[in-house]
C-alpha cells in the first residue's frame, strides 16, 4: 500500500463512518418521526470510546470496532433489534409502550427498518448529482459533446447532443461502449442508432485509421470517427435526474454481478471485506476528493443492497418477518425469531470471514508468511 499506512486507515475510518452514519440516521430519523425513543446511536460496535447524551436522552457514541453501527431503540433487547422479553406489554407502562419500537404499528416498524437502506440510496443519488454538476461524469453516457471538423462523424452529419443508443445493433449505455464497438469494427463501416430531438436515426459511418505513437516509440493504428463524449459538468436538473438513474444502474449491475457469482459464471475472488475496503479507500483518497466521493457513493449503494437481503439480523430479515406478520396477522414467535437471528449471525460471520480470507489472498499475505518462515 503506497502513500502511507496512516492515510489508508484515516480514509477507511472516514468512508465507513460516514456510510454507517447515513444508514443509521435513516433508521433514527424515521423512528423519531414515529415517536420511538432512541436509547443509543453508535458508530461501531463493542466498548465505547467516547460519546455524549442529547436532550432527548439518546447516547451518541463511537465504539472500538468500526465495522458497522446500530441504533438501539426503546424495547430492543440488543443492537440487532431483537425484541425484549417484555414486548408483550406486561412489563411496560402505557407511556413506555407509546415510545417502544415493538409496540408501533406494522407499517411504522417496516418504514423504520427500510429507512436505513433507503438513506444509503438517497445519499448515493445526492453525491452523484453533486459530482455530475461540479466535475462531470468519469463514465459518461453515449451522448456526443463535440464533433471534430473534417472527420467521418462530421461528414455523416452527427452533431453535439446526439445520443448513440446502439452500434451495429448492439445497445450502448456508456460512451465507452461506443468506442469499444468502433474499435472492434477494425475500420469497417459501423451503423449508429442515434436519438435526436425525440427521433431515432440510423447512420452509417466509416472510421478512419489514425496512427498513434506510444511513449516507448511503438506505433499502431486506431479506428476513429471523430466524436468526443459529453462528460459534463451538467445542469442541476440533468445532474439530479442522472444521480437517481446512475444509482439505479449501479444497483442493477451489482445485483447482476452477485447473480453471476451465485450461478458460477463469475469467481468469488471479487468479493472483498474490510481489508479490501481499507485498501481501496486509501487508493482513491490519494487520487482526489471526487474519486473518494465516487467510491463512497458506490459503497453506499452496496451497503443498502446488502442490508435488504432477507437474512435475519439484516434489515431485509426484519422486513421478511414483518411480511410474515402481515400475511398471518400475528408476528413470528419469539423462539423462531431467535433461531432466525442465530442463523443470520452465522451467515453474516461466515461471509465476513470468507471476504477477509479473499482480501488476505489478494494481498498475498500467505505467500509473504511462507517466505518469511522458509
N, C-alpha and C positions, 0 to 999 in steps of 0.2 A: 504494500500500500504506500504509494508515493504521497508526499505532501505532509507527512507527519501524522503520527498516531492520534495526537490530541485533536487535530482537525476532524478526523473521522468520528471520534467519539462525540465531539460537540455537535457535528452535523447530524449524527444519528439521534442524539437526545432531542435536538430541536425538531427534527422531522417527526419522530414518533410522538413526542409530547404534544405537538400541535394537532396531529391527526387524532390522537386519543382524546384530547380536549374537545375537538369538534364533535366526535362521536358521542361522548358522554354528555356534552352540552345539549345535544338533541334530546336525549332522554330527560335531562334535568329540566329543560325549558318547558317541554310539553307536560311533564309531571307537575311542575309548579302551576302551570295554567289550569290543571285539573284538580288542584287543591291537595296534592300529595306532599307530605312533609319529607324533606330530604335530609337525611342524617349525615351522610358522608359523600363528598365528591373527591375522588382520589385519582391522581395521575401516578400509575404504578401500583404494584402490589407489595405486600409484606410490611415490615415495620416502617413507621412514619419517619421521614427525615425532618420535615418542618411543615407547618400549616397554621391555620387560623380559623376562628369562628366568625360567621357573618351575623347580621342582626336577626336572621330567621333561625339561627341555631345550627346551621349546616357547617360541618367541619370540612374546609378546603385544605387538601394536603398533597404533598409529594411523598411517595414511598420509595423504598430501596430498589425494588425490581421494576425497571422502566418498560416492561414488555406488555403494556396494556393499561387498563384503568377500570374504574367502576363508579357507579352512583348507587349508594345504598339508601333505599327508601324505607320509610317507616312501615313496619310489617314484614320486612325481609329478614330471613334468618341469617343470610350471609351475602357476600358480594355478588354471587350468581343469581340473586333474587329468588332463592328458594323460599317458599312461604314459611313464616314462623309457625310454631306449633299452635299458637293461639289464634290462627287466622279464621277459625270458625266463629270468632266473636265472643266466645265465652270468657276470655280473659281481657277484653278490651272494653273501655267505656264508649258510649256513643260519640263523644268528642274524639276519641282516638280512632274509632272506626272511620270517622269522616275524613281523616288525613292519612289513612292506611292505603297503600297501593293495592293490596289484595282485596280490599272492600270496594274498590271502584267498579263501575260497570265494565262489562267485557270490552265494549268499544273503546273505552278510555284506556284500559290496560293495553289493548292492542296498539293504540295510537302511540302510547308512551314507549313501547318496545320498538315499534317500527321507526320512531323518530331518530334513533341513533344512525342506522344505515342511510336514512333519507338525508340527514345532516351531512354525511360524508359525500353523497352525490351532489348536494347543493353547493358544498364547499368547492368541489372539483369544477362544477359549472361556472362558479363565480371566478375562481382563479384563472381558468382557461379563458374566460371572457376578458379579463383584465389583460392577460398576456396577448390575446389577439388584438386588442385595442391599442396596446403600447409597443409591442415588439414584433407583432405579426405571428405567422404560423410556420414552425420549422418543417412541418409535413403538410404543405398547402393542398387545398382541393384542386381538381383539374381545371382551374379557370385561368385563362390567358391574361397575364398582366401587361405584356408588351409583345409586339411582333417586330422582328428585325427587318430592316429595309433590304430589298433585293434578295429575299430568302424564299424558299419554297412555300412557306406559310403565307408570306405576303402575296406571292403570285397566285395562290389558291384562294385568296380573299378572306383569310382568317383575320379577325380584329380583336383588340383587347376587350375583355368581357365575355368572350365566347367560353362556354364550358364544354369540355370534351368528355362526354359520358361513356364513350366506347372507342376502342381501336381495333379494327378488323373483327368487330362483333364481340370482343371481349370487354366487359364493363371496366370502367376506371373510376375508383373512388378517391384516388390521390393523384397529384401531378406526377409523382414518381412512377405510377402505373403506366402513364402515357409514355414517359421516357424509356421505360423498360421495353414496352411493346414496339416502339420505334426502332430501338437498337436491335431487337430480336428480328426485325424485318430485313436487316443487313442490306439496306439500300433499296429494297424493293418498295413499290408504292404501297401506302397504307390508307385504309378507308377510315376516316374520322367521323364519328357521330357527334354532332355539335348541337348544343342547346343555345339558342339565341333569341332573345325577346319572346320567349314562350313558344318558339317554333323549333322543330327538330330538322337539322340539315345534315346531309351526308356529303362529305367532300373528300376526294382522293388527293393525297399529297405524296410526292416522291422525294424522300430525303436526299440531301446532298452529303457526300462523304467529305469530312473535314479531317485533315491531318493534325494530330495532336502530338506534341513532344513532351515527354515526361522529364522530371528533374534529373534523372540519370542519363538523359540523351536518347532514350528509345522513342521511336515514332510508330504510331498506329492510327488507323482511320476510324472515325466515329460518325455514324449517320445522324444528321441533324435536320430539323425543319425550320428552325429559327423562331421559336417561341420561348417566352420566359414566364414562369409562374407568377400569379398574383399572390405574393406571400404576405401582403399587408404592410403596415398596420391597417386595420379595417375600421369602419364606422362603429359607433357604440351599439346601434341596433343590430348590425350584422354580427358583431362580436358577441352580443348577448345570446342571439339565436345559435350561433356556432358553438358557444360554450356548452349549451344544452345538448346539441346534436353530437358534439365531439365526445361528451361524457357517455351518451348512449352508445356511440360507436365503439369506444374503448371497452365499455362493459360487455358489449356483444363479442368483441374479439377475445376478451379474457375468458368468457364462458365457452367460446368455441375452442380455445386452446385447452381448457380443462377437459372438455368433452373428448378431445383428441388423446389426451393423456389417459383418460378412463378407458377408451376403446383400444388403446395400444398404438395409435397412429403416431404418437409423439412420446419421446422418452421422458422419464421423471426427473432427469438431471436439471430441467428448467425450474423445478420447484426450489425456492430459496427460503431461508429462515432469517433470524435476527442478524447473523453474521453477514449474509449477503446484503441485507438492507443497510447495515452499517457501512459496508464497503461501497455500495452504490451511492449512499448519502454523501460520503466523503468525496467520491469521484465527481459527482455532479456539482457539489458545493464549490469545488475548485474551478469548474467551468464558468460559473456565474450564477447570479440570483435567478435569472429566467430559467436556466436549466434545473435549478433546485426546485423552483415552483412547479415546473412541468412534472418532475419526479414525484413531488408531493401530491399533485392532482391525480396522477395515475395510481399511486399507492392508496390514496383515499378511496378511489373507486373500488380497488381490490378489497380494501377493508370493509367497505359497505357490502360488497357481494358475499364475501366470506361469512359475514355475520348474518346474512339472510339464509344460509344453508340450514336445512331442517335438522340440525344437530342439537340435542339438549345441551344447555349451558350457553349456546349462542342465541342471538335474538330470534333467528329462524326457528330454533327449537321451542322457544316460548310461544311464538306465533302458531306453531304446529299444535301445541297443547290448547291454545285458545280456539283454533279451528275445530278441534275435537269437542271442546266445551260448547261451541256454537251449534254444532250438529246434534250432540247428545242432550244439550240443555243442562248439563252439570259438568263441573271440572273433573279432570282425571284425578284418581285417588292420590293421596299424598305419597303412599308407598310406590305407586307406579311412577310418579314424578321423580321420586328419589332415585329409583333404579335407572330411570332415563338420564338423570343428571350424572350418575356414575358412569354410564356407558358413554355419554357425551364427553365427560372429562377424560376418559381413557382414549377416545378417538382424537381429541384435541392434543393431548400429550404425545400420542403416537405420531401424529402429523408433525408436531414441533420437533420431536427427536429425529424423524426422518429428514425433515428440511434442514436441520442443523447438520446432520450427517452429510447431506449433499453439499452444504457450504464448506465443510472441512475437506471433503474430497476435491471440490473445485479449487480450493486454495492449496491443494497438495500438501496438507499438513501431515498426512500419514507417511508420504514419501520422505518428507523432511525428517520425521522422527526415526524412520528406518535408517536414514543416512547417518543421523547422529549416533544411534545405538551401534551401528556396524562400524 
